[in-house]
Amino acid sequence: MADEELETLRRQRLSELQAKHGDSPRDQQSQQEAKQRDADMRNSILAQVLDQSARGRLSNLALVKPDKAKAVENYLIQMARCGQLGGKISEPGLIEILEKVSQQTEKKMTVKFNRRRVLDSDEEGDD
């Protein structure tokens, strides 16, 4: 009898700790299901918006630059939801969109030289 009570207390304490830390199997499973539903929704929208060659190019881009591919996907999904797309986007159309996104996310780098003027002989008058 005492062993059964001890075992139930252990299970109860374990479930409390798991709920406190968010590590319960149900929470993990529901998070995985939500991620899967989101991925399925994104794929279905992209399948409706892009033709086969454009999807291939986008998947190749995702292998090399996943952050840029994600930005393009978000852009396409936003355009589709707003009704700004007339039909399926072909590969040349996707290339134009890629160029737009690249221009928007391009980092401009400038180099500035600060020269020390301590031993510069031009500042002083030559005697």
N, C-alpha and C positions, 0 to 999 in steps of 0.2 A: 504494500500500500504506500509506503513512504517513497519507494523507488518510482512509482507511477506519478506521485505528486511532484517529485523532484524533476522528472523528465518533462512534465507539462510546464513547470516553471521555467525550465531551460528553453523549451520551444517558444514560450511566450516572451521571454527576455530576448531571444534571438530575433524574433519577429519585430519587437520594439526597436532594437538596434538597427535592423535593416530598414525599417520605416524612417527612422531618424536620419540615417545617412543616405537615404534614397537608393539603396542598393537592392531593393526587393526585386525578385524576379519578375513580378507583375509590372513594376515601373519600367524596367529595362525592356521587357517585351512590348509594352505599349509605346515606348520611345522608338524602338526598332520598327514597329508597325507604322508609326507616323512618318518616319523617314522613308519607308518603302512606299507609302501612299504618295508622299510628296514627289519622290523620284518617278513613280509611275505617271503621275499627273504631268510632270515636266516632259517626260518622254512622249506622252500622247499629244500634247500641244505641239511639240517640235515636229512630230511625225505629220501633223496636219499642216504645218506651216512650211516645212522644208521638203524639197524633192530629194531623191535618193543620193545624187552626187553631192548636194550641199550637206546632207547629213554625214556623208563619208568624210568630207573636208572638215566638218566641225568635230567629228570624233578623232580625226588625226590631230587637230589642234589641241584637243583635250589631253592627248597623250603627251604633247610637248609642253604646252602652256595651259595648265588646268585653270588658273585664275582668269586668264583672258577668255577661255572658252566659256567659263561660267558667266562672265560679264556679257558676252555675246548672247548666250542663252537667255539671260535675264532681260536683255534688250528686246530680243525677239518675242519673248512671252509677254512683255509689257505692250509691245506694238500689237500683238494679236488680241490681247484683252481690250485694247482701246479701239480696235477695228481699223487700224491704219494699214493693214496688209490687204492687198487686193486679191492675192492668190498665193500659190506656192512660190517660194523663193528658190531660184535656181542657183547654181554655183557662182556665176558672175555676180549675181545680186548679193550673195553672202560675202563675196570678196569685197564688195563696196562697203558693206556693213562692217567687216573686219577693219578696213582702212579707217572708217569713221571712229570706231572704238579705239583703234591704235592712236589716232591723232588726239583723242580726248584724254587718253591715259598716258600719253608720252611724257616722259620726264625731261624737262629742259635742264641741262647741266651747264653751268657757267664756271669758269675758272678765273679767279681774281688774284692777281699778283700784288702783294704788298712788299715793296722793295724798301730796304733799310737805307737811310740816307746818311748814315754816320760817316762813311769814308768816301762819299761821293765828291769828286774833285770839281765837278761842274758848278756846284753851288757857290763855292768860294771863288773870289776873284783871283785870276792867275797873275802873279807879280813877276 
